[in-house]
Amino acid sequence: MSKSSVLKIGSKCFNSRLLLGTGKYSSIETMQHSLINSQCDIITVAIRRVQSAAPGHHGLMDAIDWSKFWMLPNTAGCKNSEEAIRIARLGRELAKLSGQEDNNFIKLEVIPDSRYLLPDPIETLIAAEQLIKENFIVLPYINADPLLAKRLEEIGCATVMPLGSPIGSAQGIKNEANIKIIIENAKVPVIVDAGIGVPSHACEALEQGADAVLINSAIAQAKQPSLMAEAMCHAVKAGRQAFLAGRLQEKDTANPSSPTLGISKTQIS
């Protein structure tokens, strides 16, 4: 948890604390408008979907101005560490093809569970250890497990990315207590990923001290994605400012905002 005005991941600094996904948009044009309105700096790309030109990903690489956005390749679709390591290596080559020669970023996802889409902690740790040895800047997607988060930080991960609630569920921050523990103990950026459905969820994550959020479905599947992207941009900024300002602490009793000096006890009883 940093109080810096910029988001620092590895040795790179970014102005925006909103990361966007590129899947599920109804068209490339809608995605382009949403990216612009979000004012984001980092966008994540599913390497396997780009490779296969899956629906919504055909022409994706050419449609994005990679001089303006930093690519975060991800290993979505990988079910074990071996797959994830192989796909990560392809992701690094994809980033180089986009002109980002120094881009070693990888969003590490290892998800064997097809129903709840929960990440595998053991396989994620195994893959992270190997990728760090290969000089990747690893951003692991994990359950909101404080012990796992700390272990991943200790082996050299550049961030930890706990889920707020299941992917695409729009339930918001359901793991608040554990995420607070992760934030309190982390010395690397904490990026809340998955489950954010509306701007208030994003704002809440930043208010709690998260360094950033990653959002895809809530924007891509909104009735007006570009408008929702703009709303998320404002929410993230507001949440960050509120965190830096320092919130008023909750109390069990009322506390008058007007001075009581000079008022008789009978008047205020």
N, C-alpha and C positions, 0 to 999 in steps of 0.2 A: 504494500500500500504506500504510494508515493504522493506527496503534496506538490510535486512539480506541476507546472502548467502544461507540460507535454507528456505524452505517453511514450516511454522508452522501453523498447523490446530488443534485447541484445544490445547492439551498438547503434541501432537506428531510432530516431525520434519522430513521432507523429503528432500532428495537431489535433486530430479527431480521436475521440474515445468511442466512436461507433464503428464497428466492423460489420460489413454486409456480406451476405451470401449471394450467389448468382443463380440459384435454382428456382424452379416453380413459377417463374414469370410467364405471363401469357404471350409475351413477344420480346424480342431483343430490344425493340424501341422502348417498351415500358421499363425494362431493366435499365437502359441507359438513362432515362429521365430520373428514375429512382436513385441511381448512383449519384447523379449530379445534385439532386435535392437533399440528399442525406449529408452532403459535405464530408463524406468518409474519405479516409486515406488508404485503408486496407480492404481488399475484397478477397473472399475465399472462393476457390475453384475446385470442384471435384475432379480429380485427375482422371479417374476411370470414365466419367461421363463425357469429358472432353475428348478422350481417346476414341470412344465409341460413337461420338456424335449423337448421343442420346437426345431425345426430344427436349427442346429448350436450350440445348448446348451446342447445336450445330451452328457454326459461325461465331461462337462466343469469343474465341481468342482474337479474331479480327475486329470484333465490334467494340472492343474496349481499348481506350487509349492508355497503354501501359506506361507512358511517360508521366501520367497523372495519378495512377493508382498503383499501390504496391500489391503484388500478387502473394496470396497466402494459399499455396496448393494444399489440398487436404486428401486424406486417405480414406474418404467415405467409401463404404462397401467392403472394406477389409474385415475379415473375421478372425484373423490371428496375427501374431507379430511378424511371421515370415512374409505374409502378404503385404502388410503395412510397410515393412522395410523396403520391399521391392517397389511398391507404388511410390513411396517417398522419393526414391532415387529417380524415378521417371518425372516426378513433380519438379525436382531441381532442374532437370533438363528442360522441362516446359517453361520454367521461369527464365532460363537463359535464352530460349528461343524468343521470348517476348522482349528481349533486350535488357533484362535485369541480370546482368552477369554476376553480380555479387549477392544474389538472392539465395540464401540457404534456408529460408523459412519453410516449416512444414507444420500444418495442423494435423496432429496425430489422433486418428480415430480408429479404434478397434472394437467392432460391435458384432458379436456373434448372435445376439438375441434379436430375432426378426419381429417379435411382437411388441416388446416394450422399448427396443432400441437402446438398451443400457450398455455402456462401455465396459469392457472386460478389464479389470484393474491389473491383473497379473500379466496378461499379454501386452497391455499398454506399457507397463514398466519395463518389460523385456525389450520391446521395440524402442522405447525411449533411450535406454542404455546404449543400444547399438547405434542408433542414429546420432547420438551425441558424440560417440567415438568417430563418426564420419563427418563431424563438424556441421551438422544441421543445427539450426535454431529451432528447437522443438517446443511447440505449443500443444500440450496434451489435453484432450477432452476427457473429463473424468466425472464420476459421481461426486457428490459433495462430501468427500471423505477427507477430513483434516489430516489424518495420518498419511494417506496416500499422497495428498498434495505436498506435504512437507518432504516426503521421500523423493518425489519427483524433482522438487526444488533442489534437494541436496545432491542429486546425481547430475544436475546441470541444466534442467529445463529452463527455458527463458520466461515462461509464464506457467500458470495453471488455469484451466478452464472448466470450473465446476458447472454442472447443469443446474438451472433454476428449477426445472421440472421437465418431464419427458419431452423429447424433440417434437415440435409441431403441435404441442398440446394447448398452448396459449393459457396455461394455468398460472403463469407468473412465478414468483419466488416462493416455492413450497419448501425449500431446504434452508430457510433463513438462518436457523440457529447454527447449522454446520458451516454455512458460507461465512457467517460472522467470525467463526473460529479460524477458518482458512485465512480470511482477510487480516485478522489480528496477528497471525503468526507468519504470514508470508513476507519475504523480502524480495519477491519478484511480482510483477503485475498479476492481479487476479481479474480474469475476464469471464463474466457470467455468460454462459452459452446455453441456449435451448430453453424453451418454455415461455419466453417473453411474448406476450400477445398484444399489449397496448402500451402506449407511451408511459403510463404511470408505473408499469412494471420495470421499464428501463430506468426511469427516474429513481425508483426505489433501490435498485441495485447500486447505482452511483451514490445515492444518499448514504447507504450503509458503508461505503468506502471501497467498493469494487472500482478497479481502475478503468474498466471498459466493459462493453457488452457486444456480443455478436448476434445479429438478427438476420433471419431470412424469411421464414414463412409469414410472420406478422406483417411484413411489408409486401412481399411478392403476391400474397393471396388476399390482400385488402381490396376493397372495391375500387379504390383509387390509390394504387401503390405509390406513385410519386408524392401524393399528398401525405400519405402515412410516413414515407421516408423523411419528409420535412418535419413532421410532428415528432418522430423519434430523435431527430437531430436536436430539436429544441429541448426535449425531455432529458437527453443525456447531458446537455450543457447545464440545465437547471439542477439536475441531480448532483453534478460535480460541484457546482457553486454552493449548493446547500451543504454538502459535506465539508467543504473548505471553510464555510462560514461558521459551522458548529451549531448544531440544532439545540433548541430548548429541550431540556430533559423532561420526561413524563413524570407526573406526580399523582398521588392517590387523592389529593384534596385540591380544592380551588386555591388560586393565588391571585388576588386582585391586581389588575394592571394599573389602576389609579392609586395614587398615594392615599393612605388612611390617616396621615398626620392631621390633627386638628378636628377629627370627627369623633364625636362622643361614642362611648362604648354601646350605648343604647341604640345608636343609629346603625351600627355595623354588626350588631348581634343577631 
